[in-house]
Amino acid sequence: MPLPCFHSGEPLKYLHYYIDNYPCFALGGVAGKLKGADAISSWLDQIFSWVGDKTKVHGFGITSVKLMLRYPWFSVDSTSWLQFGIYGKVHAAKPWSLSPGAYAIIGVSARSPAQKKNECWLSEEKNGEREVEVRGELGLCNDYRVRQLMCMLFFLDLEEKMKPWPWTYETKNESTGFGLK
């Protein structure tokens, strides 16, 4: 059976048909057509309120940890996490945070623009060596493959911590502070 895909901007009759007639369908066009995190969340809130636990949903191009944790995806895929490693960054869990899924994207390459903004855990020592590795050895700061491996391990760890499917999505009543809606 083919896997149908519903894209943002398509007529809703197709979405409802997929929900009622397929054991699984995919959502696409999230990053391309929807601009901004609020627009994406609003669209997905509506979609998952209709889906409930009737069918499995696969998300194309979903790398956002916030989106992965907020919605009951059956599965997601993306290649964006590879780009972080290529451009000198890694995903890392924040072990000091009590919030599940808390993470940071950290620039670790000596050639990363983040290095110039002091957004990096790694710093130069007096003798010219890095705290994590010695120059000349392949490692986090100078090998994109090591950074990609770290990102992969981050997402594998995140997968283990996620709620098992199925779980029903409930619209979030997010407050603006002090319990105000």
CYANA upper distance limits for C-alpha pairs under 8 A (distance plus 0.5 A):
  3 LEU  CA     24 CYS  CA      7.32
  3 LEU  CA     25 PHE  CA      6.03
  3 LEU  CA     26 ALA  CA      7.41
  4 PRO  CA     18 TYR  CA      7.60
  4 PRO  CA     24 CYS  CA      8.46
  4 PRO  CA     25 PHE  CA      5.67
  4 PRO  CA     26 ALA  CA      6.69
  5 CYS  CA     25 PHE  CA      6.29
  5 CYS  CA     26 ALA  CA      4.95
  5 CYS  CA     27 LEU  CA      6.00
  5 CYS  CA     28 GLY  CA      6.88
  6 PHE  CA     10 GLU  CA      7.49
  6 PHE  CA     14 TYR  CA      7.60
  6 PHE  CA     15 LEU  CA      6.54
  6 PHE  CA     25 PHE  CA      8.07
  6 PHE  CA     26 ALA  CA      6.71
  6 PHE  CA     27 LEU  CA      5.51
  6 PHE  CA     28 GLY  CA      6.54
  7 HIS  CA     27 LEU  CA      6.34
  7 HIS  CA     28 GLY  CA      5.16
  7 HIS  CA     29 GLY  CA      5.54
  7 HIS  CA     30 VAL  CA      7.79
  8 SER  CA     27 LEU  CA      8.43
  8 SER  CA     28 GLY  CA      7.42
  8 SER  CA     29 GLY  CA      6.13
  8 SER  CA     30 VAL  CA      6.96
  8 SER  CA     33 LYS  CA      7.24
  8 SER  CA     34 LEU  CA      7.91
  8 SER  CA     43 TRP  CA      8.49
  9 GLY  CA     33 LYS  CA      8.27
 10 GLU  CA     14 TYR  CA      8.05
 11 PRO  CA     15 LEU  CA      8.05
 12 LEU  CA     16 HIS  CA      6.86
 13 LYS  CA     17 TYR  CA      6.62
 14 TYR  CA     18 TYR  CA      6.68
 15 LEU  CA     19 ILE  CA      6.71
 16 HIS  CA     20 ASP  CA      6.66
 17 TYR  CA     21 ASN  CA      6.41
 18 TYR  CA     22 TYR  CA      5.84
 18 TYR  CA     24 CYS  CA      8.39
 18 TYR  CA     25 PHE  CA      7.02
 19 ILE  CA     23 PRO  CA      8.26
 19 ILE  CA     24 CYS  CA      8.37
 19 ILE  CA     25 PHE  CA      8.10
 19 ILE  CA     51 VAL  CA      6.79
 19 ILE  CA     54 LYS  CA      7.29
 19 ILE  CA     55 THR  CA      6.65
 20 ASP  CA     54 LYS  CA      8.16
 22 TYR  CA     55 THR  CA      7.54
 23 PRO  CA     54 LYS  CA      8.47
 23 PRO  CA     55 THR  CA      5.63
 23 PRO  CA     56 LYS  CA      6.66
 24 CYS  CA     55 THR  CA      5.99
 24 CYS  CA     56 LYS  CA      4.89
 24 CYS  CA     57 VAL  CA      6.17
 24 CYS  CA     58 HIS  CA      7.85
 25 PHE  CA     55 THR  CA      8.17
 25 PHE  CA     56 LYS  CA      7.01
 25 PHE  CA     57 VAL  CA      5.82
 25 PHE  CA     58 HIS  CA      6.72
 26 ALA  CA     57 VAL  CA      6.00
 26 ALA  CA     58 HIS  CA      4.95
 26 ALA  CA     59 GLY  CA      6.19
 26 ALA  CA     60 PHE  CA      7.33
 27 LEU  CA     57 VAL  CA      7.61
 27 LEU  CA     58 HIS  CA      6.77
 27 LEU  CA     59 GLY  CA      5.59
 27 LEU  CA     60 PHE  CA      6.53
 28 GLY  CA     59 GLY  CA      7.09
 28 GLY  CA     60 PHE  CA      5.71
 28 GLY  CA     61 GLY  CA      7.80
 29 GLY  CA     33 LYS  CA      6.35
 29 GLY  CA     34 LEU  CA      8.05
 29 GLY  CA     60 PHE  CA      8.22
 30 VAL  CA     34 LEU  CA      6.30
 30 VAL  CA     40 ILE  CA      7.11
 30 VAL  CA     60 PHE  CA      8.28
 30 VAL  CA     61 GLY  CA      7.83
 30 VAL  CA     62 ILE  CA      8.49
 31 ALA  CA     35 LYS  CA      7.71
 31 ALA  CA     40 ILE  CA      8.37
 31 ALA  CA     61 GLY  CA      7.63
 34 LEU  CA     39 ALA  CA      6.51
 34 LEU  CA     40 ILE  CA      6.32
 35 LYS  CA     39 ALA  CA      6.63
 35 LYS  CA     40 ILE  CA      7.58
 36 GLY  CA     40 ILE  CA      6.93
 37 ALA  CA     41 SER  CA      6.56
 38 ASP  CA     42 SER  CA      6.49
 39 ALA  CA     43 TRP  CA      6.68
 40 ILE  CA     44 LEU  CA      6.65
 41 SER  CA     45 ASP  CA      6.35
 41 SER  CA     67 LEU  CA      8.09
 42 SER  CA     46 GLN  CA      6.96
 43 TRP  CA     47 ILE  CA      6.82
 44 LEU  CA     48 PHE  CA      6.47
 44 LEU  CA     71 TYR  CA      8.48
 45 ASP  CA     49 SER  CA      6.58
 45 ASP  CA    171 THR  CA      6.95
 46 GLN  CA     50 TRP  CA      7.04
 47 ILE  CA     51 VAL  CA      6.76
 48 PHE  CA     52 GLY  CA      6.39
 48 PHE  CA     71 TYR  CA      7.78
 48 PHE  CA     72 PRO  CA      8.47
 48 PHE  CA    169 TYR  CA      6.81
 49 SER  CA    169 TYR  CA      7.13
 49 SER  CA    170 GLU  CA      7.44
 49 SER  CA    171 THR  CA      7.40
 51 VAL  CA     55 THR  CA      7.18
 52 GLY  CA    168 THR  CA      5.98
 52 GLY  CA    169 TYR  CA      6.65
 53 ASP  CA    166 PRO  CA      7.08
 53 ASP  CA    167 TRP  CA      7.21
 53 ASP  CA    168 THR  CA      5.99
 53 ASP  CA    169 TYR  CA      8.38
 56 LYS  CA     73 TRP  CA      7.56
 56 LYS  CA     74 PHE  CA      5.92
 57 VAL  CA     72 PRO  CA      8.32
 57 VAL  CA     73 TRP  CA      5.90
 57 VAL  CA     74 PHE  CA      5.84
 57 VAL  CA     75 SER  CA      7.38
 58 HIS  CA     73 TRP  CA      6.53
 58 HIS  CA     74 PHE  CA      6.20
 58 HIS  CA     75 SER  CA      5.27
 58 HIS  CA     76 VAL  CA      5.83
 58 HIS  CA     77 ASP  CA      8.48
 59 GLY  CA     73 TRP  CA      7.42
 59 GLY  CA     75 SER  CA      6.91
 59 GLY  CA     76 VAL  CA      4.94
 59 GLY  CA     77 ASP  CA      6.95
 60 PHE  CA     76 VAL  CA      6.44
 60 PHE  CA     77 ASP  CA      5.94
 60 PHE  CA     78 SER  CA      6.99
 61 GLY  CA     76 VAL  CA      7.69
 61 GLY  CA     77 ASP  CA      6.06
 61 GLY  CA     78 SER  CA      4.79
 61 GLY  CA     79 THR  CA      7.71
 61 GLY  CA     80 SER  CA      8.16
 62 ILE  CA     67 LEU  CA      7.89
 62 ILE  CA     68 MET  CA      7.77
 62 ILE  CA     76 VAL  CA      6.41
 62 ILE  CA     77 ASP  CA      6.42
 62 ILE  CA     78 SER  CA      6.12
 63 THR  CA     67 LEU  CA      8.35
 63 THR  CA     68 MET  CA      7.97
 63 THR  CA     76 VAL  CA      8.48
 63 THR  CA     77 ASP  CA      7.79
 63 THR  CA     78 SER  CA      6.37
 63 THR  CA     79 THR  CA      8.48
 63 THR  CA     80 SER  CA      7.07
 63 THR  CA     81 TRP  CA      7.29
 64 SER  CA     68 MET  CA      6.76
 65 VAL  CA     69 LEU  CA      6.66
 65 VAL  CA    101 GLY  CA      7.43
 66 LYS  CA     70 ARG  CA      6.56
 66 LYS  CA    101 GLY  CA      8.20
 67 LEU  CA     71 TYR  CA      6.76
 68 MET  CA     72 PRO  CA      8.24
 68 MET  CA     73 TRP  CA      7.54
 68 MET  CA     76 VAL  CA      8.45
 69 LEU  CA    101 GLY  CA      7.90
 69 LEU  CA    162 MET  CA      7.40
 71 TYR  CA    169 TYR  CA      6.71
 72 PRO  CA    165 TRP  CA      7.15
 72 PRO  CA    166 PRO  CA      7.35
 72 PRO  CA    167 TRP  CA      6.46
 72 PRO  CA    168 THR  CA      7.22
 72 PRO  CA    169 TYR  CA      6.70
 73 TRP  CA    165 TRP  CA      7.92
 74 PHE  CA    165 TRP  CA      6.68
 74 PHE  CA    166 PRO  CA      8.02
 79 THR  CA     83 GLN  CA      7.74
 80 SER  CA     84 PHE  CA      7.41
 81 TRP  CA     85 GLY  CA      7.63
 81 TRP  CA    148 GLN  CA      7.98
 81 TRP  CA    151 CYS  CA      7.20
 81 TRP  CA    152 MET  CA      8.32
 82 LEU  CA     86 ILE  CA      6.96
 82 LEU  CA    148 GLN  CA      6.30
 82 LEU  CA    151 CYS  CA      8.24
 83 GLN  CA     87 TYR  CA      6.58
 84 PHE  CA     88 GLY  CA      6.79
 84 PHE  CA     89 LYS  CA      5.40
 84 PHE  CA     90 VAL  CA      6.55
 84 PHE  CA    147 ARG  CA      8.43
 84 PHE  CA    148 GLN  CA      7.91
 85 GLY  CA     89 LYS  CA      5.70
 85 GLY  CA     90 VAL  CA      6.43
 85 GLY  CA    144 TYR  CA      5.59
 85 GLY  CA    145 ARG  CA      7.50
 85 GLY  CA    146 VAL  CA      8.31
 85 GLY  CA    147 ARG  CA      5.22
 85 GLY  CA    148 GLN  CA      5.18
 85 GLY  CA    151 CYS  CA      7.80
 86 ILE  CA    144 TYR  CA      5.57
 86 ILE  CA    145 ARG  CA      8.30
 86 ILE  CA    147 ARG  CA      8.17
 86 ILE  CA    148 GLN  CA      7.93
 87 TYR  CA    109 SER  CA      8.41
 87 TYR  CA    112 SER  CA      7.20
 87 TYR  CA    144 TYR  CA      8.15
 88 GLY  CA    107 GLY  CA      6.16
 88 GLY  CA    108 VAL  CA      6.22
 88 GLY  CA    109 SER  CA      5.06
 88 GLY  CA    110 ALA  CA      8.40
 88 GLY  CA    111 ARG  CA      7.71
 88 GLY  CA    112 SER  CA      5.83
 88 GLY  CA    141 CYS  CA      7.83
 88 GLY  CA    144 TYR  CA      7.29
 88 GLY  CA    147 ARG  CA      7.82
 89 LYS  CA    105 ILE  CA      6.92
 89 LYS  CA    106 ILE  CA      5.75
 89 LYS  CA    107 GLY  CA      4.72
 89 LYS  CA    108 VAL  CA      6.15
 89 LYS  CA    109 SER  CA      7.40
 89 LYS  CA    112 SER  CA      8.08
 89 LYS  CA    147 ARG  CA      7.40
 90 VAL  CA    105 ILE  CA      6.05
 90 VAL  CA    106 ILE  CA      5.88
 90 VAL  CA    107 GLY  CA      7.12
 90 VAL  CA    108 VAL  CA      7.79
 90 VAL  CA    147 ARG  CA      6.29
 90 VAL  CA    148 GLN  CA      7.77
 90 VAL  CA    150 MET  CA      7.10
 90 VAL  CA    151 CYS  CA      6.10
 91 HIS  CA    103 TYR  CA      7.29
 91 HIS  CA    104 ALA  CA      6.35
 91 HIS  CA    105 ILE  CA      5.14
 91 HIS  CA    106 ILE  CA      6.97
 91 HIS  CA    150 MET  CA      7.74
 91 HIS  CA    151 CYS  CA      5.74
 91 HIS  CA    154 PHE  CA      6.89
 92 ALA  CA    103 TYR  CA      5.96
 92 ALA  CA    104 ALA  CA      5.92
 92 ALA  CA    105 ILE  CA      6.87
 92 ALA  CA    106 ILE  CA      7.78
 92 ALA  CA    150 MET  CA      8.43
 92 ALA  CA    151 CYS  CA      7.92
 92 ALA  CA    154 PHE  CA      6.83
 93 ALA  CA    101 GLY  CA      7.78
 93 ALA  CA    102 ALA  CA      6.56
 93 ALA  CA    103 TYR  CA      4.71
 93 ALA  CA    104 ALA  CA      6.91
 93 ALA  CA    154 PHE  CA      7.59
 94 LYS  CA    102 ALA  CA      6.06
 94 LYS  CA    103 TYR  CA      5.42
 94 LYS  CA    104 ALA  CA      7.19
 97 SER  CA    102 ALA  CA      6.88
 98 LEU  CA    102 ALA  CA      8.31
101 GLY  CA    158 LEU  CA      7.43
106 ILE  CA    114 ALA  CA      8.30
106 ILE  CA    119 GLU  CA      7.22
106 ILE  CA    120 CYS  CA      6.45
106 ILE  CA    121 TRP  CA      7.93
107 GLY  CA    112 SER  CA      6.62
107 GLY  CA    113 PRO  CA      8.18
107 GLY  CA    114 ALA  CA      5.66
107 GLY  CA    115 GLN  CA      6.69
107 GLY  CA    119 GLU  CA      6.95
107 GLY  CA    120 CYS  CA      5.81
107 GLY  CA    121 TRP  CA      8.48
108 VAL  CA    112 SER  CA      7.35
108 VAL  CA    114 ALA  CA      8.24
108 VAL  CA    115 GLN  CA      7.30
108 VAL  CA    120 CYS  CA      6.20
108 VAL  CA    121 TRP  CA      7.64
108 VAL  CA    122 LEU  CA      7.06
108 VAL  CA    140 LEU  CA      7.38
108 VAL  CA    141 CYS  CA      5.83
109 SER  CA    115 GLN  CA      7.50
109 SER  CA    140 LEU  CA      7.76
109 SER  CA    141 CYS  CA      4.78
109 SER  CA    142 ASN  CA      6.51
110 ALA  CA    115 GLN  CA      6.78
110 ALA  CA    141 CYS  CA      6.68
110 ALA  CA    142 ASN  CA      7.71
111 ARG  CA    115 GLN  CA      7.64
112 SER  CA    116 LYS  CA      8.04
113 PRO  CA    117 LYS  CA      7.49
114 ALA  CA    118 ASN  CA      6.97
114 ALA  CA    119 GLU  CA      5.96
114 ALA  CA    120 CYS  CA      7.19
115 GLN  CA    119 GLU  CA      6.61
115 GLN  CA    120 CYS  CA      6.24
122 LEU  CA    130 ARG  CA      7.19
122 LEU  CA    131 GLU  CA      6.73
122 LEU  CA    132 VAL  CA      7.48
123 SER  CA    130 ARG  CA      6.54
123 SER  CA    131 GLU  CA      6.98
124 GLU  CA    128 GLY  CA      6.45
124 GLU  CA    129 GLU  CA      6.57
124 GLU  CA    130 ARG  CA      5.60
124 GLU  CA    131 GLU  CA      7.50
125 GLU  CA    129 GLU  CA      6.07
125 GLU  CA    130 ARG  CA      6.45
125 GLU  CA    131 GLU  CA      7.30
129 GLU  CA    133 GLU  CA      7.62
129 GLU  CA    134 VAL  CA      5.92
129 GLU  CA    135 ARG  CA      6.68
130 ARG  CA    134 VAL  CA      6.46
130 ARG  CA    135 ARG  CA      7.66
133 GLU  CA    137 GLU  CA      7.63
133 GLU  CA    139 GLY  CA      7.22
133 GLU  CA    140 LEU  CA      8.38
133 GLU  CA    141 CYS  CA      8.43
138 LEU  CA    142 ASN  CA      6.56
138 LEU  CA    143 ASP  CA      6.27
139 GLY  CA    143 ASP  CA      6.00
139 GLY  CA    146 VAL  CA      6.52
140 LEU  CA    144 TYR  CA      7.81
140 LEU  CA    146 VAL  CA      5.98
140 LEU  CA    147 ARG  CA      6.01
141 CYS  CA    147 ARG  CA      8.42
143 ASP  CA    147 ARG  CA      7.23
144 TYR  CA    148 GLN  CA      6.57
145 ARG  CA    149 LEU  CA      6.61
146 VAL  CA    150 MET  CA      6.78
147 ARG  CA    151 CYS  CA      6.79
148 GLN  CA    152 MET  CA      6.60
149 LEU  CA    153 LEU  CA      6.65
150 MET  CA    154 PHE  CA      6.70
151 CYS  CA    155 PHE  CA      6.90
152 MET  CA    156 LEU  CA      6.70
153 LEU  CA    157 ASP  CA      6.60
154 PHE  CA    158 LEU  CA      6.68
155 PHE  CA    159 GLU  CA      6.59
156 LEU  CA    160 GLU  CA      7.05
157 ASP  CA    161 LYS  CA      7.09
158 LEU  CA    162 MET  CA      6.85
163 LYS  CA    167 TRP  CA      8.03
173 ASN  CA    181 LYS  CA      7.82
174 GLU  CA    181 LYS  CA      7.15
175 SER  CA    179 GLY  CA      6.22
175 SER  CA    180 LEU  CA      5.74
175 SER  CA    181 LYS  CA      4.93
176 THR  CA    180 LEU  CA      6.04
176 THR  CA    181 LYS  CA      6.34
177 GLY  CA    181 LYS  CA      8.36
